[in-house]
Amino acid sequence: FLSTDKDKPRFWNLFNLIVYVTQDCRFHRFITRLFERATPINVPPLVYMIIANYCLLSNSYKHALNNYDEIYRRYQHPLVAMLLAILYAQIANQRYTNRKQNLLVQAMNYMEKYQRTREPEAMAEVLYNTGRMYHQIGILSVAKKYYERALKETNPFIEKHKELLDLKMEIAYNLHVIYRQSGNKSMARKMLYDYIVV
């Protein structure tokens, strides 16, 4: 069906789900050959992320980085900027990586681009994702500040759809982990009781 219905997003969503669940390399080869044809195919722009996502799933970080970078240069989408930031941070965290500082600067640069281009209504999400990146690279004091700002962020739309969009439990759990690691057990317990325990 992908050969005939390439312009329909629901088929791409289904295909991406199949690739994610099965993690079969034949799908990756098929999609790579489809995109490398001499004649350009008419697909929604972010469909190209399927290849990058597959590389990320298979721990081929450098291939994923090249694919995401090409996608970002073409479309300037905030989601791709966030994925690039997280990917640079992940590569910097690997044991045998050279020039870790340069990679971390790149990660922070893309996270800033994500913050600038994401809609203002998603500020809690932006702050959470930024805090999560700093948490991942081990800069806990900065991560804590972003998490605390995200906890204070309010939005009427998120309040209306709290069960789907509210990130307060995830943020509180991450703050709980930071407090517990630093030895502040009372604040760690407070985060659990205030935001997570029902």
C-alpha positions, -999 to 999 in steps of 0.1 A, spaced: 0 0 0 29 24 6 39 21 -31 5 35 -42 -8 56 -12 24 75 -4 6 108 2 -17 96 30 -4 102 65 -25 75 82 -6 48 62 27 63 72 16 63 109 6 27 106 39 18 88 59 36 115 40 17 142 48 -16 125 85 -7 122 86 3 158 69 -29 171 86 -54 149 120 -37 146 126 -58 114 155 -45 93 136 -54 61 113 -24 66 143 -1 70 158 -14 37 124 -9 19 119 26 32 155 36 24 152 23 -12 119 41 -16 134 74 -5 166 70 -26 148 66 -59 158 90 -87 123 105 -89 113 123 -57 82 108 -40 53 129 -27 51 123 10 44 145 40 77 161 51 81 145 85 77 110 70 115 112 64 118 109 101 110 72 99 145 64 87 161 86 114 138 70 140 148 35 129 185 44 131 179 57 166 161 25 177 189 4 164 215 26 183 231 39 151 233 74 166 256 89 140 233 78 111 203 91 130 221 123 136 228 128 99 192 120 90 177 143 117 201 171 107 191 169 71 154 169 81 160 199 103 178 219 76 148 213 53 118 219 76 130 237 108 105 217 129 107 221 167 103 183 173 133 176 151 153 203 170 145 186 203 154 151 190 187 165 177 194 180 212 187 147 229 207 128 204 238 151 208 234 147 246 232 109 242 263 108 220 282 130 245 273 106 273 289 76 256 321 64 271 344 66 241 332 99 226 358 126 218 350 163 221 322 159 246 321 197 253 314 204 216 286 179 215 270 193 247 272 228 232 254 215 201 228 198 223 221 231 241 220 250 209 193 227 194 174 227 227 174 265 225 161 264 189 134 240 202 124 265 229 122 294 204 101 276 178 77 256 200 43 272 206 40 293 238 11 271 250 35 242 253 59 260 277 55 233 304 65 207 279 95 228 267 107 233 302 103 196 311 122 185 280 150 210 286 152 199 322 152 163 311 181 169 287 202 185 315 192 157 338 205 132 311 239 149 309 242 152 346 239 189 352 214 184 380 213 220 394 202 233 360 178 204 355 162 211 389 156 248 379 139 238 347 117 212 364 107 236 391 97 262 365 78 235 346 58 226 378 47 262 382 37 266 345 -1 267 340 -22 266 309 -60 266 306 -59 240 278 -37 216 297 -59 221 328 -89 211 307 -72 180 294 -52 171 324 -53 134 321 -36 135 286 -14 166 287 -3 173 323 33 165 329 34 173 367 37 137 378 67 131 354 83 163 365 77 156 402 92 121 398 123 134 382 127 161 409 122 133 435 151 114 419 174 145 420 165 152 456 170 115 466 204 114 448 215 145 466 204 132 500 175 155 505 150 128 515 124 151 529 120 171 496 121 138 477 92 125 498 73 159 495 75 156 457 60 121 458 32 131 483 23 164 466 22 152 430 22 114 426 6 96 455 -32 93 450 
